Amino acid sequence: MALSSEAAQMATYLSALTQPDTNIIRQAEAALKPILKNPQCVPAMVEVIKARDSQGESVRHVTVIVLRKRIGGHLGKFDGAARNALKAELLGILTAEASRPVRLGVVALVAAICKAEADADSDGAAAGAGWPELFQFIAQAASDANAEAREMAFLLLGEMTETLGIHLKPQFGTLSGLFASGLGDAEPKVQNASVKALGMLVSYLADEAEIDTFVPLIQPMLGVAEQCRARHDEEVVSTTLDVLYDLTFSTSPAIAAQMPVIVRFCRICMVDKDLELNVRDSAALVIATFAESKPKHFGRDTPLLTEIVETIFNLIETSDGTAAGALFESNPAWKEDFADQAGYDADDENNGISETGMAQGTLDMLACEVPKKYIFEPVVSRCMSRLASPDPAQRKAGVACLGVIAEGCAEPLREHLAEVMPHVFKSAGDEDSRVRECACFALGQISEHCQPEVLTYSSQILPIVFALLDDGNIAVQATSCYVLEMFCERLEPDGVRPLLDPLVRKLASMLETSTKRSVQEMTIAALAATAVAAESEFTPYVQGVAGLMAKMMELKDEKTYSLRGRALECMGHIAIAVGKDAFRPYFAPTMQCACEGLALESTDLHEFAYAAFANLSKIMEGEFAPVLGELVPHLVKVISQDEGQFEAAEEEQGGQFSALEDSDDEESGGNMVMHIRTAILETKKGAITAIGEMAAHTGAAFVPYLEEVVTVLLQAADNWHPLVKAECADAMASLVIPCIADESGGTLEWEKGDIAGQSPLGPKTTMAVAVVLKALVTMMKDDTKDVVGKACESIQGVIELCGPHALASVASDCLDNTYLILAKEAPCQQLEDYGEEFGDEDDDHDSFMTSVCDLVGAYGRVMGGHLVQYLPQFLPAICAYAKSSRPPSDRSMAIGCLGELAQELGPGISDHWSTVFYPAAIAGLSDSDDSVKRNAAFCVGVCCEGLGEPVVPQYNDMLQALSPLFNIDVSQGDASAAAVDNACAAIARMIKTSPHHVPLSQVLPVMLKAMPLKNDMTENPTVYDCLFWLLQQNNADLMANKAELSRVFAEAASESSKVDDEIKTKLKLALQSLT
């Protein structure tokens, strides 16, 4: 049958669209655009689609595509009869069409018409009634003897996902039956189409209650996906994994119940070496995300967790890739420098994915998210057993996995360092370079995340790492530098002193002789950390190291920008270490390098420059002020720039025949998506840090810039990204400091709880405080914990600096927000557990809560007695964290908070002594954790001091509870030493408060034996004032211990002692009276 003239004309133009000539296509598009505005183009194109005898497959396929693009704009212009005729005609085409491309195109066209009609129907629930023939057609096709027809039924359902999800919920039961039949079909292509269609619908419904209707189909869907995996059909496997990922955050208990079977399927995919690595990585991502969204479910399923952990270890063992490579993933120089090294994993070229990296990333997520009571032991026990293996691959895996869990399991790992560290040290001397490299990786991770406990091992770590700097394997050398950087950041001068000279010389030599950029970068970072650890003792090395850095800071090649940035960073750290006077000669050239870097097209260099500005302003203080006029406007501009922009969505942008879209006839069309420039987020964060440090340290010179800085930080406080908001919250407290410098000479005198008297705040300070605190109180309601934590820290900084008048205007909101956080009812705590029903028994410590509890203590210091009325509300919420089922950090935090409240409120806690403070402190003294014991001892002491005689009846019980603390081995770490120190201080406070109720003849020998204090120097005034007081009274029990007292005083008064000079003077006078 011949085409009508209209259809023939269109066929000519549509045929031109199939030509390989761009000019011909553009001319055809231009000719078609006016024709396509006429609704009569629709029947003409249908004619072309049906003309199987006269029009080739490619022309008819193109026609379907164009018609689908235009149908939405024309469908409503036809009357009901015409629409019904069109729909019937299209179903007839689907029945008769032999060409698969054309048939698939018509499937999409039919789905588009169904969606348009459903969207236009005001009665959404009845929308399906608008085309009942379609659903009858699908049902018949799904049961047709012809596999092509059955496949088409599910292809149609897949294309109709959104329509089904919105308008056809009442039909879900029927649809579920259709999908079940498709999944059980004997023909693989029907099964595949069914999996894809069901997957799209399940993904669409993942967050809705109706998902439960289709949950019973998950296992059959996984069965089909498993068959596809076995026959290497990666497309279906990949599609299934995408669906499973969409289900991970579903709150449906039915989905949670399917987690084991889902995770086990993903485990099989993860280890299947016949699958592409990106597909295996998708499987690993599903496992990791289930650990994030259902951590308690995952942890409590011991067999499942065991399977996954064992799989991860096996993958790391059998992979040839470096298990320390995670350190260098963000460093392009790594691949360039080490491609020729043994253990380099060529898989890493696959979009940055390696088998080892995939396994380690999964383990890292498990360690960070699954409750530590479930994940720590299975991992560490496997590490220990593999470290004892004769197989170097197993030893590699064992020590590498220790490093991987160091961040997520830092708390329990800190408690078990004594058992773990000997194995790590042994691995560092292993004959196999892969094991040594991973030992360095583990040492670095432990050094970074297990502070301060790991510093106890400085005498062992530093010599080992120093030796590894000479290792024959370049990767081991580089990783050793990383260990030095991580370890030395918190080390005291005493710790680094024995190796300082050879260490600096060795690192300088490596820097001068190495040709590997990544080794040079890590060497510079290690030098910087060494300087920070050595403090003023680094001064003799400044000139030589600064000379090396000067060469690096002049590098112009874009490839060496990161090296130039590291050198600039190092100079900033040296400034922090040696101070203003020693660094002054290098200030100008360092600033010049930093400013020149801002003119180069490198966001990395910009970040390094901002970090340098932050450090240099901190050290140079007023001498930094002359550059504010140049830098502040630049930083304000960076902070205010837009880090994202709306662009046309990919499917609309440059798609097939996009010039023929309906949207060309409208003013603005196509979906728009936000494209984020993540590099700008980092530079913005760095600029906020720099401007905050400048405000904090340049004094009154910063006041002229306050208005524009406040404005831009208030805007940043409302940024969509938590990274920017958290940094903004951190910097805000600094904005009141220039005003105080300008109006009050840099310090404010205020009295606890006094809001009746005249405010000590000047007008500028008052205004700055009001603006800053209002913004920070709002940020306490943010939905991100890091932001809330930083807001609490900054509020604490402002109110402790400015006093009760500053807090008064926001006190009500501030206290309300604080209580909501303590009670776990704040916005940032509302997305936790994703439907898990296990309560808080498995919860791990949330680090931001420490900032919240510190703020509560600050309320006590600032409000004084005004806080007492809030105790009935606050105390139960605080004590919930002290329960024995909570992790040690929570218990320590809660008891510490009670101690601070007792110290600041004194008699104000009397109503809560017997019900809250006393039982909590006594329980804390018998805790298994030394940090908890430390805070409990402090709490006992300050309660006795503040409450006086009313607590005397409990003295005997408290002394008995304190007694075991004196048997703690102080060499086990800072927490252990601090526990003993605070036990001494508690005894001292009890003696001063009521000496007649303390058996001094029994107590003093024990107390003196534990002195001088080893760790908590803040308690020196407490213990020595007590001893001086007893000495002035010529107390017989004290004089009976004269020899021991003389020893304590002599050691505390020695030159190496950390006791402050004022107390040392008193100690020396007391010693004279004793001799």
Backbone hydrogen bonds, N-H to C=O, Kabsch-Sander energy under -0.5 kcal/mol:
donor,donor_aa,acceptor,acceptor_aa,energy
8,A,4,S,-2.8
9,Q,5,S,-2.4
10,M,6,E,-2.2
11,A,7,A,-2.6
12,T,8,A,-1.7
13,Y,9,Q,-1.8
14,L,10,M,-3.3
15,S,11,A,-2.3
16,A,12,T,-1.4
17,L,13,Y,-1.0
18,T,15,S,-1.5
19,Q,16,A,-1.6
22,T,20,P,-0.6
25,I,21,D,-2.0
26,R,22,T,-2.4
27,Q,23,N,-2.3
28,A,24,I,-2.3
29,E,25,I,-2.5
30,A,26,R,-2.3
31,A,27,Q,-2.0
32,L,28,A,-2.2
33,K,29,E,-2.0
35,I,31,A,-0.7
36,L,32,L,-3.0
37,K,33,K,-0.6
37,K,34,P,-0.6
38,N,35,I,-1.6
41,C,38,N,-2.3
42,V,39,P,-1.9
44,A,40,Q,-1.3
45,M,41,C,-2.3
46,V,42,V,-2.2
47,E,43,P,-2.0
48,V,44,A,-1.7
49,I,45,M,-2.5
50,K,46,V,-2.0
51,A,47,E,-1.1
51,A,48,V,-0.6
52,R,50,K,-2.8
55,Q,51,A,-2.5
60,R,56,G,-2.2
61,H,57,E,-2.6
62,V,58,S,-2.3
63,T,59,V,-2.3
64,V,60,R,-1.9
65,I,61,H,-1.9
66,V,62,V,-2.5
67,L,63,T,-2.6
68,R,64,V,-2.4
69,K,65,I,-1.6
70,R,66,V,-1.5
71,I,67,L,-2.0
73,G,70,R,-0.9
74,H,70,R,-0.9
74,H,71,I,-0.7
75,L,71,I,-2.4
77,K,74,H,-2.0
78,F,75,L,-1.4
83,R,79,D,-2.4
84,N,80,G,-2.6
85,A,81,A,-2.3
86,L,82,A,-2.4
87,K,83,R,-2.6
88,A,84,N,-2.4
89,E,85,A,-2.3
90,L,86,L,-2.2
91,L,87,K,-2.1
92,G,88,A,-2.0
93,I,89,E,-2.1
94,L,90,L,-2.3
95,T,91,L,-1.7
96,A,92,G,-1.9
97,E,93,I,-3.0
103,R,99,S,-2.6
104,L,100,R,-2.9
105,G,101,P,-2.0
106,V,102,V,-2.5
107,V,103,R,-2.2
108,A,104,L,-1.9
109,L,105,G,-2.0
110,V,106,V,-3.1
111,A,107,V,-2.2
112,A,108,A,-2.0
113,I,109,L,-2.2
114,C,110,V,-2.5
115,K,111,A,-2.3
116,A,112,A,-2.4
117,E,113,I,-2.5
118,A,114,C,-2.4
119,D,115,K,-2.9
120,A,116,A,-1.6
121,D,117,E,-1.3
124,G,122,S,-1.1
126,A,123,D,-1.2
127,A,124,G,-1.5
129,A,126,A,-1.7
130,G,127,A,-2.1
131,W,128,G,-1.4
134,L,131,W,-1.1
135,F,131,W,-1.0
136,Q,132,P,-2.1
137,F,133,E,-2.5
138,I,134,L,-2.5
139,A,135,F,-2.3
140,Q,136,Q,-2.5
141,A,137,F,-2.7
142,A,138,I,-2.6
143,S,139,A,-0.7
143,S,140,Q,-0.8
144,D,141,A,-1.5
150,R,146,N,-2.0
151,E,147,A,-2.8
152,M,148,E,-2.2
153,A,149,A,-1.8
154,F,150,R,-1.3
155,L,151,E,-2.1
156,L,152,M,-2.6
157,L,153,A,-1.9
158,G,154,F,-2.3
159,E,155,L,-2.1
160,M,156,L,-1.5
161,T,158,G,-1.3
164,L,160,M,-2.9
165,G,161,T,-2.9
166,I,162,E,-2.0
167,H,163,T,-2.6
168,L,163,T,-0.6
168,L,164,L,-1.4
171,Q,168,L,-1.6
172,F,169,K,-1.9
175,L,171,Q,-2.6
176,S,172,F,-2.8
177,G,173,G,-1.5
178,L,174,T,-1.9
179,F,175,L,-2.8
180,A,176,S,-2.3
181,S,177,G,-2.0
182,G,178,L,-2.1
183,L,179,F,-2.8
184,G,180,A,-1.4
185,D,182,G,-1.3
190,V,187,E,-0.8
191,Q,187,E,-2.1
192,N,188,P,-3.0
193,A,189,K,-2.0
194,S,190,V,-2.4
195,V,191,Q,-2.7
196,K,192,N,-2.4
197,A,193,A,-2.4
198,L,194,S,-2.9
199,G,195,V,-2.6
200,M,196,K,-2.2
201,L,197,A,-1.9
202,V,198,L,-3.0
203,S,199,G,-2.6
204,Y,200,M,-2.0
205,L,201,L,-1.9
206,A,203,S,-0.9
208,E,205,L,-2.6
211,I,208,E,-1.7
212,D,209,A,-1.7
213,T,210,E,-1.6
214,F,211,I,-1.4
215,V,211,I,-0.8
217,L,214,F,-1.7
218,I,215,V,-2.1
221,M,217,L,-2.4
222,L,218,I,-2.6
223,G,219,Q,-2.1
224,V,220,P,-2.0
225,A,221,M,-2.4
226,E,222,L,-2.5
227,Q,223,G,-1.8
228,C,224,V,-2.3
229,R,225,A,-2.5
230,A,226,E,-2.3
231,R,227,Q,-1.5
232,H,229,R,-1.5
233,D,228,C,-3.4
234,E,232,H,-1.3
237,V,233,D,-1.3
238,S,234,E,-3.1
239,T,235,E,-2.4
240,T,236,V,-2.7
241,L,237,V,-2.3
242,D,238,S,-2.0
243,V,239,T,-2.0
244,L,240,T,-2.6
245,Y,241,L,-2.2
246,D,242,D,-1.7
247,L,243,V,-1.2
248,T,244,L,-0.7
248,T,245,Y,-1.1
250,S,247,L,-1.8
256,A,252,S,-2.0
257,A,253,P,-2.1
258,Q,254,A,-0.8
258,Q,255,I,-1.0
259,M,255,I,-0.5
259,M,256,A,-1.2
262,I,258,Q,-2.2
263,V,259,M,-3.1
264,R,260,P,-2.3
265,F,261,V,-1.8
266,C,262,I,-2.3
267,R,263,V,-2.3
268,I,264,R,-1.9
269,C,265,F,-2.0
270,M,266,C,-2.6
271,V,267,R,-1.4
272,D,268,I,-0.6
272,D,269,C,-0.8
273,K,271,V,-1.0
275,L,272,D,-1.5
279,V,276,E,-0.7
280,R,276,E,-2.0
281,D,277,L,-2.5
282,S,278,N,-1.4
283,A,279,V,-1.7
284,A,280,R,-2.1
285,L,281,D,-2.2
286,V,282,S,-1.7
287,I,283,A,-1.8
288,A,284,A,-2.7
289,T,285,L,-2.6
290,F,286,V,-2.2
291,A,287,I,-1.9
292,E,288,A,-1.5
293,S,289,T,-2.7
294,K,290,F,-3.1
298,F,294,K,-2.7
299,G,295,P,-2.5
300,R,296,K,-2.4
301,D,297,H,-1.0
301,D,298,F,-0.6
302,T,300,R,-1.6
305,L,301,D,-2.7
306,T,302,T,-2.6
307,E,303,P,-2.2
308,I,304,L,-2.2
309,V,305,L,-2.5
310,E,306,T,-2.4
311,T,307,E,-2.2
312,I,308,I,-2.3
313,F,309,V,-2.2
314,N,310,E,-2.4
315,L,311,T,-2.4
316,I,312,I,-2.1
317,E,313,F,-2.4
318,T,314,N,-2.4
319,S,315,L,-1.3
322,T,343,G,-0.7
325,G,322,T,-1.1
327,L,324,A,-1.7
328,F,325,G,-1.8
329,E,326,A,-0.7
331,N,328,F,-1.8
334,W,331,N,-1.8
335,K,331,N,-0.6
336,E,332,P,-1.3
337,D,333,A,-2.8
338,F,334,W,-2.5
339,A,335,K,-1.1
341,Q,338,F,-1.9
344,Y,341,Q,-1.7
346,A,344,Y,-0.8
348,D,345,D,-1.8
349,E,346,A,-2.0
350,N,347,D,-2.7
350,N,353,I,-0.6
351,N,349,E,-1.9
352,G,348,D,-0.9
353,I,350,N,-2.2
358,M,354,S,-2.7
359,A,355,E,-2.0
360,Q,356,T,-3.0
361,G,357,G,-2.7
362,T,358,M,-1.8
363,L,359,A,-2.3
364,D,360,Q,-2.7
365,M,361,G,-1.9
366,L,362,T,-2.3
367,A,363,L,-2.8
368,C,364,D,-2.2
369,E,365,M,-2.3
370,V,366,L,-2.0
374,Y,371,P,-2.2
375,I,371,P,-1.7
376,F,372,K,-1.8
379,V,375,I,-1.5
380,V,376,F,-2.8
381,S,377,E,-2.6
382,R,378,P,-1.1
383,C,379,V,-2.3
384,M,380,V,-2.7
385,S,381,S,-2.1
386,R,382,R,-2.2
387,L,383,C,-2.3
388,A,384,M,-0.9
389,S,386,R,-1.6
394,Q,391,D,-0.6
395,R,391,D,-2.0
396,K,392,P,-2.8
397,A,393,A,-2.0
398,G,394,Q,-2.7
399,V,395,R,-2.3
400,A,396,K,-2.3
401,C,397,A,-2.5
402,L,398,G,-1.1
403,G,399,V,-1.5
404,V,400,A,-2.0
405,I,401,C,-1.9
406,A,403,G,-0.9
407,E,404,V,-0.5
409,C,405,I,-3.0
410,A,407,E,-1.1
413,L,409,C,-2.3
414,R,410,A,-2.6
415,E,411,E,-1.2
416,H,412,P,-0.8
416,H,413,L,-0.8
417,L,414,R,-0.9
419,E,416,H,-0.8
420,V,416,H,-1.9
421,M,417,L,-2.9
423,H,420,V,-0.9
424,V,420,V,-1.5
425,F,421,M,-2.8
426,K,422,P,-2.1
427,S,423,H,-2.1
428,A,424,V,-1.7
429,G,425,F,-0.6
429,G,426,K,-1.2
430,D,427,S,-1.9
433,S,431,E,-0.5
436,R,432,D,-2.0
437,E,433,S,-2.7
438,C,434,R,-2.0
439,A,435,V,-2.3
440,C,436,R,-2.2
441,F,437,E,-2.1
442,A,438,C,-2.8
443,L,439,A,-2.8
444,G,440,C,-2.7
445,Q,441,F,-2.4
446,I,442,A,-2.9
447,S,443,L,-2.6
448,E,444,G,-2.0
449,H,445,Q,-2.5
450,C,446,I,-2.4
454,V,450,C,-2.1
455,L,452,P,-1.9
456,T,453,E,-1.5
457,Y,454,V,-2.0
458,S,455,L,-1.8
460,Q,457,Y,-1.4
461,I,457,Y,-3.1
462,L,458,S,-2.0
464,I,460,Q,-1.5
465,V,461,I,-2.8
466,F,462,L,-2.6
467,A,463,P,-2.1
468,L,464,I,-1.8
469,L,465,V,-1.2
470,D,467,A,-1.6
471,D,468,L,-1.9
474,I,472,G,-0.6
477,Q,473,N,-1.9
478,A,474,I,-2.5
479,T,475,A,-2.5
480,S,476,V,-2.1
481,C,477,Q,-1.7
482,Y,478,A,-1.5
483,V,479,T,-1.9
484,L,480,S,-2.3
485,E,481,C,-2.4
486,M,482,Y,-2.6
487,F,483,V,-3.2
488,C,484,L,-2.6
489,E,485,E,-0.9
490,R,487,F,-0.8
491,L,488,C,-0.7
495,G,492,E,-1.0
496,V,492,E,-1.4
497,R,493,P,-2.0
499,L,496,V,-1.2
500,L,496,V,-0.7
500,L,497,R,-1.1
503,L,499,L,-2.4
504,V,500,L,-2.6
505,R,501,D,-2.3
506,K,502,P,-2.5
507,L,503,L,-2.6
508,A,504,V,-2.5
509,S,505,R,-2.3
510,M,506,K,-2.6
511,L,507,L,-2.3
512,E,508,A,-1.8
513,T,509,S,-2.1
514,S,510,M,-2.6
517,R,515,T,-0.6
520,Q,516,K,-2.4
521,E,517,R,-2.8
522,M,518,S,-2.2
523,T,519,V,-2.2
524,I,520,Q,-2.4
525,A,521,E,-2.1
526,A,522,M,-2.0
527,L,523,T,-2.4
528,A,524,I,-2.5
529,A,525,A,-2.2
530,T,526,A,-2.4
531,A,527,L,-2.3
532,V,528,A,-2.0
533,A,529,A,-2.2
534,A,530,T,-2.5
535,E,531,A,-1.8
537,E,534,A,-1.8
538,F,535,E,-2.2
539,T,536,S,-1.8
541,Y,538,F,-2.0
542,V,538,F,-0.6
542,V,539,T,-1.5
545,V,541,Y,-2.5
546,A,542,V,-3.1
547,G,543,Q,-1.7
548,L,544,G,-1.6
549,M,545,V,-2.6
550,A,546,A,-2.3
551,K,547,G,-1.3
552,M,548,L,-1.5
553,M,549,M,-2.7
554,E,551,K,-1.1
555,L,552,M,-1.6
560,T,557,D,-1.8
561,Y,558,E,-1.5
564,R,560,T,-2.4
565,G,561,Y,-2.9
566,R,562,S,-2.3
567,A,563,L,-2.0
568,L,564,R,-2.0
569,E,565,G,-2.6
570,C,566,R,-2.5
571,M,567,A,-1.9
572,G,568,L,-1.7
573,H,569,E,-2.0
574,I,570,C,-2.5
575,A,571,M,-2.2
576,I,572,G,-1.7
577,A,573,H,-2.0
578,V,574,I,-2.7
579,G,575,A,-1.9
582,A,578,V,-0.5
583,F,579,G,-1.7
584,R,580,K,-1.6
586,Y,583,F,-2.4
587,F,583,F,-0.7
587,F,584,R,-1.3
588,A,584,R,-0.6
590,T,586,Y,-1.8
591,M,587,F,-2.5
592,Q,588,A,-2.5
593,C,589,P,-2.1
594,A,590,T,-2.2
595,C,591,M,-2.7
596,E,592,Q,-2.4
597,G,593,C,-1.8
598,L,594,A,-0.9
599,A,595,C,-0.6
599,A,596,E,-1.1
600,L,597,G,-1.2
602,S,600,L,-2.1
606,H,602,S,-1.9
607,E,603,T,-2.3
608,F,604,D,-2.3
609,A,605,L,-2.4
610,Y,606,H,-2.5
611,A,607,E,-2.1
612,A,608,F,-2.1
613,F,609,A,-2.6
614,A,610,Y,-2.1
615,N,611,A,-2.2
616,L,612,A,-3.1
617,S,613,F,-2.4
618,K,614,A,-1.4
619,I,615,N,-1.5
620,M,616,L,-3.3
621,E,617,S,-1.4
623,E,620,M,-2.3
624,F,621,E,-2.2
625,A,621,E,-0.5
625,A,622,G,-1.0
627,V,624,F,-1.7
628,L,625,A,-2.0
630,E,627,V,-0.7
631,L,627,V,-2.5
632,V,628,L,-2.7
634,H,630,E,-0.8
635,L,631,L,-2.8
636,V,632,V,-2.7
637,K,633,P,-2.0
638,V,634,H,-2.1
639,I,635,L,-2.6
640,S,636,V,-1.9
641,Q,637,K,-0.8
641,Q,638,V,-0.7
643,E,641,Q,-0.5
645,Q,675,H,-1.8
647,E,673,V,-2.9
649,A,671,N,-3.1
652,E,649,A,-1.5
653,Q,649,A,-1.7
654,G,652,E,-0.8
658,S,655,G,-1.6
660,L,657,F,-2.0
661,E,658,S,-1.5
662,D,69,K,-0.7
664,D,661,E,-1.2
665,D,662,D,-2.3
666,E,663,S,-1.5
673,V,647,E,-3.2
675,H,645,Q,-2.9
675,H,673,V,-0.5
676,I,674,M,-0.6
677,R,643,E,-3.4
678,T,676,I,-1.1
680,I,677,R,-1.1
681,L,677,R,-1.0
682,E,678,T,-1.6
683,T,679,A,-2.1
684,K,680,I,-2.7
685,K,681,L,-2.3
686,G,682,E,-2.4
687,A,683,T,-2.5
688,I,684,K,-2.2
689,T,685,K,-2.2
690,A,686,G,-2.3
691,I,687,A,-2.4
692,G,688,I,-2.1
693,E,689,T,-2.2
694,M,690,A,-2.3
695,A,691,I,-2.0
696,A,692,G,-1.9
697,H,693,E,-1.5
698,T,694,M,-1.9
701,A,698,T,-1.1
702,F,699,G,-1.9
703,V,700,A,-1.6
705,Y,702,F,-1.8
706,L,703,V,-1.7
709,V,705,Y,-2.0
710,V,706,L,-3.5
711,T,707,E,-2.1
712,V,708,E,-2.1
713,L,709,V,-2.4
714,L,710,V,-2.2
715,Q,711,T,-1.5
716,A,712,V,-2.2
717,A,713,L,-2.0
718,D,715,Q,-1.3
719,N,716,A,-2.0
725,K,721,H,-2.1
726,A,722,P,-2.9
727,E,723,L,-1.6
728,C,724,V,-2.3
729,A,725,K,-2.7
730,D,726,A,-2.0
731,A,727,E,-1.9
732,M,728,C,-1.8
733,A,729,A,-0.6
734,S,731,A,-1.4
735,L,732,M,-1.7
736,V,733,A,-1.1
737,I,734,S,-1.0
740,I,736,V,-1.8
741,A,737,I,-2.4
742,D,738,P,-2.2
743,E,739,C,-2.9
744,S,740,I,-2.5
745,G,741,A,-0.7
746,G,740,I,-2.0
747,T,744,S,-1.1
750,W,748,L,-0.6
753,G,862,V,-3.0
754,D,751,E,-2.0
755,I,753,G,-1.0
766,T,762,G,-3.0
767,M,763,P,-2.1
768,A,764,K,-2.7
769,V,765,T,-3.0
770,A,766,T,-2.2
771,V,767,M,-2.2
772,V,768,A,-2.6
773,L,769,V,-2.8
774,K,770,A,-2.0
775,A,771,V,-1.8
776,L,772,V,-2.5
777,V,773,L,-2.7
778,T,774,K,-1.6
779,M,775,A,-1.9
780,M,776,L,-1.0
781,K,778,T,-1.7
782,D,779,M,-1.7
788,V,784,T,-2.0
789,G,785,K,-2.9
790,K,786,D,-2.3
791,A,787,V,-2.4
792,C,788,V,-2.4
793,E,789,G,-2.1
794,S,790,K,-2.3
795,I,791,A,-2.5
796,Q,792,C,-2.4
797,G,793,E,-2.2
798,V,794,S,-2.5
799,I,795,I,-2.7
800,E,796,Q,-2.3
801,L,797,G,-1.3
802,C,798,V,-2.7
803,G,799,I,-2.5
806,A,803,G,-0.9
807,L,803,G,-1.2
808,A,804,P,-2.1
809,S,805,H,-0.6
810,V,807,L,-1.5
811,A,807,L,-1.1
811,A,808,A,-0.7
814,C,810,V,-2.9
815,L,811,A,-2.9
816,D,812,S,-2.3
817,N,813,D,-2.7
818,T,814,C,-2.1
819,Y,815,L,-2.4
820,L,816,D,-2.1
821,I,817,N,-1.8
822,L,818,T,-2.5
823,A,819,Y,-2.5
824,K,821,I,-1.7
825,E,820,L,-3.6
826,A,820,L,-0.8
828,C,782,D,-0.6
829,Q,826,A,-2.1
830,Q,827,P,-1.4
832,E,829,Q,-0.7
836,E,833,D,-1.3
841,E,838,F,-0.8
843,D,840,D,-1.2
847,S,845,H,-0.7
849,M,846,D,-1.8
850,T,847,S,-1.3
851,S,847,S,-0.7
852,V,848,F,-1.3
853,C,849,M,-2.6
854,D,850,T,-2.3
855,L,851,S,-1.7
856,V,852,V,-1.7
857,G,853,C,-2.0
858,A,854,D,-1.9
859,Y,855,L,-2.1
860,G,856,V,-1.5
861,R,857,G,-1.8
862,V,858,A,-2.3
863,M,859,Y,-3.5
864,G,859,Y,-0.7
864,G,860,G,-1.5
866,H,863,M,-1.7
867,L,864,G,-2.0
868,V,865,G,-1.3
870,Y,867,L,-1.9
871,L,867,L,-0.5
871,L,868,V,-1.5
873,Q,870,Y,-0.9
874,F,870,Y,-2.4
875,L,871,L,-2.8
877,A,873,Q,-0.7
878,I,874,F,-2.2
879,C,875,L,-3.0
880,A,876,P,-1.3
881,Y,878,I,-1.5
882,A,879,C,-1.6
883,K,880,A,-0.7
886,R,883,K,-1.9
890,D,887,P,-0.7
891,R,887,P,-2.0
892,S,888,P,-3.0
893,M,889,S,-2.3
894,A,890,D,-2.7
895,I,891,R,-2.4
896,G,892,S,-2.4
897,C,893,M,-2.1
898,L,894,A,-2.2
899,G,895,I,-2.3
900,E,896,G,-2.2
901,L,897,C,-2.3
902,A,898,L,-2.5
903,Q,899,G,-2.4
904,E,900,E,-2.2
905,L,901,L,-2.7
906,G,902,A,-1.7
908,G,905,L,-2.7
909,I,906,G,-1.8
910,S,907,P,-1.9
912,H,909,I,-2.3
913,W,910,S,-1.2
916,V,912,H,-2.1
917,F,912,H,-1.9
918,Y,913,W,-3.1
920,A,916,V,-2.0
921,A,917,F,-2.4
922,I,918,Y,-2.5
923,A,919,P,-2.1
924,G,920,A,-2.1
925,L,921,A,-1.9
926,S,922,I,-0.8
926,S,923,A,-0.7
927,D,924,G,-1.4
933,K,929,D,-1.9
934,R,930,D,-2.5
935,N,931,S,-2.0
936,A,932,V,-2.4
937,A,933,K,-2.7
938,F,934,R,-2.1
939,C,935,N,-2.4
940,V,936,A,-2.6
941,G,937,A,-2.3
942,V,938,F,-2.6
943,C,939,C,-2.1
944,C,940,V,-2.2
945,E,941,G,-2.3
946,G,942,V,-2.7
947,L,943,C,-2.7
948,G,944,C,-1.9
951,V,948,G,-1.7
952,V,949,E,-2.0
954,Q,951,V,-1.9
955,Y,952,V,-2.3
958,M,954,Q,-2.4
959,L,955,Y,-2.9
960,Q,956,N,-2.2
961,A,957,D,-1.9
962,L,958,M,-2.0
963,S,959,L,-1.8
965,L,962,L,-1.5
966,F,962,L,-0.5
966,F,963,S,-1.6
967,N,964,P,-1.7
968,I,965,L,-1.4
970,V,968,I,-0.8
972,Q,969,D,-1.7
973,G,970,V,-1.0
977,A,973,G,-2.2
978,A,974,D,-2.9
979,A,975,A,-1.8
980,V,976,S,-1.6
981,D,977,A,-2.4
982,N,978,A,-2.4
983,A,979,A,-1.6
984,C,980,V,-2.2
985,A,981,D,-2.1
986,A,982,N,-2.4
987,I,983,A,-2.2
988,A,984,C,-2.3
989,R,985,A,-2.4
990,M,986,A,-2.2
991,I,987,I,-2.4
992,K,988,A,-2.5
993,T,989,R,-2.1
994,S,990,M,-2.6
997,H,994,S,-1.8
998,V,995,P,-1.5
1000,L,998,V,-2.0
1002,Q,999,P,-1.5
1003,V,999,P,-2.3
1004,L,1000,L,-2.4
1006,V,1002,Q,-0.6
1007,M,1003,V,-2.4
1008,L,1004,L,-3.0
1009,K,1005,P,-1.8
1010,A,1006,V,-1.1
1010,A,1007,M,-0.6
1011,M,1008,L,-1.5
1017,M,1015,N,-1.6
1019,E,1016,D,-1.6
1020,N,1017,M,-1.6
1023,V,1019,E,-2.1
1024,Y,1020,N,-2.5
1025,D,1021,P,-2.0
1026,C,1022,T,-1.5
1027,L,1023,V,-1.9
1028,F,1024,Y,-3.0
1029,W,1025,D,-2.2
1030,L,1026,C,-2.3
1031,L,1027,L,-2.4
1032,Q,1028,F,-2.5
1033,Q,1029,W,-1.3
1034,N,1031,L,-1.4
1035,N,1030,L,-2.5
1039,M,1035,N,-2.6
1040,A,1036,A,-1.7
1041,N,1038,L,-1.9
1042,K,1039,M,-1.4
1045,L,1041,N,-2.6
1046,S,1042,K,-2.6
1047,R,1043,A,-2.0
1048,V,1044,E,-2.3
1049,F,1045,L,-2.5
1050,A,1046,S,-2.5
1051,E,1047,R,-2.5
1052,A,1048,V,-2.4
1053,A,1049,F,-1.7
1054,S,1050,A,-0.6
1054,S,1051,E,-0.8
1057,S,1054,S,-1.1
1064,K,1060,D,-2.1
1065,T,1061,D,-2.3
1066,K,1062,E,-1.4
1067,L,1063,I,-2.6
1068,K,1064,K,-2.4
1069,L,1065,T,-1.8
1070,A,1066,K,-2.4
1071,L,1067,L,-2.5
1072,Q,1068,K,-1.6
1073,S,1069,L,-1.4
1074,L,1070,A,-1.2
1075,T,1071,L,-0.9
